[in-house]
Amino acid sequence: MDLKSKLRRIPLGVLAGLTTLVVASGGSVAWFTWRALNPTPPVAEFPSLDIDPNPIMTVPEVTPAEPPKVEDTAPKDPVSQPAPAEITGQVYWLKDEGTGFVLVPQAITVAADASPSEQIAAAFSNLLSKSGDPSQQAFTTIPEQTQLLDASVEADGVHVDLSSDFETGGGSAAMMGRLGQVIYTATAFDPAAPVWISVDGKPLTVLGGEGLEVTQPMTRSDFDEDFGL
């Protein structure tokens, strides 16, 4: 039997399988041949990294900025000054203007820590111990024997008690002048205060032999209105 006859006897399915195998073998040989001629470049290896699946975020600490300085424009408290040791008051003298008498003040100092009653007493002590103020050519018509028996500042005004010598001697002008000296000196620290005058503890209602009527109490305004010098 010749070859053609043998080939005819091989089933077609087997023949197809053999053909596929040959093709596949040929392809494999071709692929290995190409890989030998074109080697695969090496793959770079990188170090492995350990990654924390739950990282803790750290916030950098920030120092707060200092607020801008604002210049203090508020008024400063005034520096306290020491309290004065003395305060100024006045005693009143008479001065002859040719046509009549006028009352003129002379400054005096009294202790600042003295009570109001003590301040009035100090003013009258000065008034009754002098004959006037030579620098102003001023004088007094109050008799030199006159003494201050009491002086006090009460809720209703200034109270002055003089000795009976206050009523002696002098004419009407002299009587009005001495009354004005008492009223103005008694109100040296409070010009609007009313004044109560007593002589030997009794309210003064009439002054002098000519009978000058004295109202009680009497203010500076009352004196100026009733006995304008």
DAVEN-V463016 format. One record per pair of residues at least 6 apart in sequence whose C-alpha atoms are under 8 Angstrom apart, sorted by sequence separation. I is the first residue (numbers start at 0). J is the second residue. If there is no record, write none. Layout:
# DAVEN-V463016
i->I j->J
i->I j->J
This chain:
# DAVEN-V463016
i->94 j->100
i->95 j->101
i->131 j->137
i->132 j->138
i->151 j->157
i->152 j->158
i->186 j->192
i->196 j->202
i->197 j->203
i->205 j->211
i->206 j->212
i->93 j->100
i->94 j->101
i->131 j->138
i->150 j->157
i->151 j->158
i->183 j->190
i->186 j->193
i->195 j->202
i->196 j->203
i->205 j->212
i->206 j->213
i->93 j->101
i->94 j->102
i->110 j->118
i->130 j->138
i->131 j->139
i->150 j->158
i->151 j->159
i->166 j->174
i->186 j->194
i->204 j->212
i->205 j->213
i->93 j->102
i->94 j->103
i->109 j->118
i->130 j->139
i->149 j->158
i->150 j->159
i->185 j->194
i->204 j->213
i->92 j->102
i->93 j->103
i->149 j->159
i->150 j->160
i->203 j->213
i->204 j->214
i->91 j->102
i->92 j->103
i->148 j->159
i->149 j->160
i->204 j->215
i->91 j->103
i->92 j->104
i->109 j->121
i->147 j->159
i->148 j->160
i->149 j->161
i->182 j->194
i->203 j->215
i->91 j->104
i->92 j->105
i->109 j->122
i->130 j->143
i->147 j->160
i->148 j->161
i->202 j->215
i->90 j->104
i->91 j->105
i->127 j->141
i->147 j->161
i->148 j->162
i->89 j->104
i->90 j->105
i->107 j->122
i->128 j->143
i->146 j->161
i->147 j->162
i->89 j->105
i->90 j->106
i->127 j->143
i->145 j->161
i->146 j->162
i->89 j->106
i->90 j->107
i->145 j->162
i->88 j->106
i->89 j->107
i->127 j->145
i->145 j->163
i->146 j->164
i->87 j->106
i->88 j->107
i->127 j->146
i->145 j->164
i->196 j->215
i->87 j->107
i->88 j->108
i->127 j->147
i->144 j->164
i->145 j->165
i->195 j->215
i->196 j->216
i->87 j->108
i->88 j->109
i->144 j->165
i->194 j->215
i->195 j->216
i->86 j->108
i->87 j->109
i->142 j->164
i->194 j->216
i->195 j->217
i->85 j->108
i->86 j->109
i->124 j->147
i->142 j->165
i->193 j->216
i->194 j->217
i->85 j->109
i->86 j->110
i->123 j->147
i->141 j->165
i->193 j->217
i->194 j->218
i->85 j->110
i->86 j->111
i->142 j->167
i->193 j->218
i->84 j->110
i->85 j->111
i->142 j->168
i->159 j->185
i->192 j->218
i->193 j->219
i->84 j->111
i->85 j->112
i->105 j->132
i->120 j->147
i->191 j->218
i->83 j->111
i->84 j->112
i->157 j->185
i->191 j->219
i->120 j->149
i->140 j->169
i->157 j->186
i->190 j->219
i->120 j->150
i->119 j->150
i->120 j->151
i->90 j->122
i->119 j->151
i->174 j->206
i->89 j->122
i->90 j->123
i->117 j->150
i->119 j->152
i->140 j->173
i->165 j->198
i->174 j->207
i->88 j->122
i->103 j->137
i->116 j->150
i->117 j->151
i->140 j->174
i->90 j->125
i->91 j->126
i->116 j->151
i->157 j->192
i->159 j->194
i->161 j->196
i->163 j->198
i->182 j->217
i->90 j->126
i->115 j->151
i->116 j->152
i->140 j->176
i->141 j->177
i->156 j->192
i->157 j->193
i->158 j->194
i->159 j->195
i->160 j->196
i->161 j->197
i->162 j->198
i->163 j->199
i->171 j->207
i->175 j->211
i->182 j->218
i->183 j->219
i->115 j->152
i->140 j->177
i->156 j->193
i->157 j->194
i->158 j->195
i->159 j->196
i->160 j->197
i->161 j->198
i->162 j->199
i->170 j->207
i->174 j->211
i->182 j->219
i->93 j->131
i->139 j->177
i->155 j->193
i->156 j->194
i->157 j->195
i->158 j->196
i->159 j->197
i->160 j->198
i->161 j->199
i->169 j->207
i->171 j->209
i->92 j->131
i->156 j->195
i->158 j->197
i->160 j->199
i->161 j->200
i->168 j->207
i->170 j->209
i->92 j->132
i->160 j->200
i->166 j->206
i->167 j->207
i->171 j->211
i->182 j->222
i->94 j->135
i->166 j->207
i->94 j->136
i->95 j->137
i->94 j->137
i->179 j->222
i->93 j->137
i->94 j->138
i->92 j->137
i->93 j->138
i->92 j->138
i->93 j->139
i->92 j->139
i->93 j->140
i->148 j->199
i->175 j->226
i->176 j->228
i->175 j->228
i->123 j->184
i->122 j->184
i->123 j->185
i->122 j->185
i->119 j->185
i->102 j->176
i->100 j->176
i->102 j->179
i->102 j->180
i->93 j->176
i->93 j->180
i->92 j->180
i->91 j->180
i->90 j->180
i->91 j->181
i->91 j->183
i->90 j->183
i->91 j->184
i->90 j->184
i->89 j->184
i->90 j->187
i->89 j->187
i->88 j->187
i->88 j->188
i->101 j->228
i->100 j->228
i->99 j->228
